[in-house]
Amino acid sequence: MGGKWEAAVKSVKHHLRRTLRETLLTFEELTTLLAQIEAILNSRPLESLSDDPEDTTALTPGHFLTGGPLTAIPEPSLKKVHMSRLSRWQFIQQRVQQFWSLWSTHYLQRQQSISKWHHPQNDIKEGSIVLITDERLPPSKWPLARVQKIHPGDYILVTSPA
């Protein structure tokens, strides 16, 4: 009955398992990790807050929880640092960054396929709010922009030989 939220819980469990693998965490470390993952999930944009072309703020689940968007202090990227060189805090931050990388990619691909194939009326139009993706952005950052001009053209499908 709760298809969307059940799918979200399944996705979080899947990516959390892939992020942690066989890692043992203390209660405090697990609580910290889960709180930061919760902030990531509740920072995702749902809908534009206004039709003003200058306003690119979006409604997020965090608005329902705190009355405003959730913010997090960006941490330096620790993705390429070996585990043995990290403090426990840095290790947790590395797990958060890994979760963000896996989950956000999966989430965006799923949203794109849902919108593209099941809701053709959601095509991008002038004034639409769009998400700008960049792998270098820290967790919980969803940069948005508003489409000012569309340049329609023919689409060419390029396939590689089998």
Secondary structure, DSSP 8 states (H G I E B T S, - for coil): --HHHHHHHHHHHHHHHHHHTT----HHHHHHHHHHHHHHHTTS--EES---TT---EE-HHHHHHSS----------TTS-GGG--HHHHHHHHHHHHHHHHHHHHHHHHHHHHHHH-GGG---TT-EEE---TTS-TT---EEE----------------
